[in-house]
Amino acid sequence: MAATTKMQPDELDIDTALVERLVAGQFPEWAGLPVRAVASAGTDNAMFRLGDDLVVRLPRVPYAARHVEKEQRWLPLLAPHLPLDVPVPVGRAGASEEFPLPWSVYRWLDGDDTYNVPLVDLAHAAVELGRFGAALRTVDVSEGPASFRGGPVTEWEGGHLPGAVRDLAAEGLVDADLATASWEAVLRLPQWDGPPVWVHGDLLPGNLLGRDGRLSAVIDFGGLGTGDPACDTMPAWTLFTADTRPLFREAARVDDATWARGRGWALAWGLVTEHYYRDTNPVLAAVARRTRTEALAEYASEG
């Protein structure tokens, strides 16, 4: 399901006709292949199927353009180390008069995103996704860029969380006292003091693919970079259940402090994202609501 309105003020207009012209101009060998929009709730990129075997990925907003070169450079180096399929770049196009940003062509990965078609075997997914994060952290980070979610969650939320709690509570969607107390507990956590490691940074249901009910691939490496691995534990609350969460944690091989910071990420990301996208991207807002609900339930159980 795709968002139906622009989510950000500087979002570009991208449609099938534009992609057809861009492909014909930059990749004449693929000119004439059918182009079909891929439904997505992604906020940074638009995707279009190109024939049966390829997909075009274009930044929706200027800031996402910096991810193009990063993915082109690092995905081929990381892929051999990872236990799940990841996108394979096969073409890079530069900015042009018709489209002012660089863009990419990838091999098409079969599967359905796990928001639109939920996974049947969550236990399998918990183990495989946990192993994915653990494997990613073992790869050499030399020259790797910092992830925008690789630092403390307080840097990411930028002071927006209290306002999100206030507004959501006013609508009866959140228990303000519980959310505030939970956030204060997050603020007291010790921060990551280890060396930076690779993180995906955006392991949301829409960035995970499944086939026949089982997790098969991880996509959208726009958040790829180095830093604190806590952000990559968010699927524990975004996707998994109380029964499968321990399987994910064991496979991910993270310590207690990292797990606690990850739950802090789930709380903050869930509240701020639901608040920001509730009108412009109902799919992402629903994922955020589920995430902060699961995190808050755990905080409440400990109180």
Secondary structure, DSSP 8 states (H G I E B T S, - for coil): ---SS-SSTT-----HHHHHHHHHHH-GGGTTS-EEE-----SSEEEEEETTTEEEEEESSGGGGHHHHHHHHHHHHHGGG-SSB---EEEEE---SS--S-EEEEE---SEETTTS--S-HHHHHHHHHHHHHHHHTS--TT--B-TTSS-HHHHHTT-HHHHHHHHHHTTSS-HHHHHHHHHHHHTS----S--EEE-S---GGGEEEETTEEEEE---TT-EEE-GGGGGTHHHHT--TTTHHHHHHHHT--HHHHHHHHHHHHHHHHHHHHHHTTT-HHHHHHHHHHHHHHHHHHHHH-
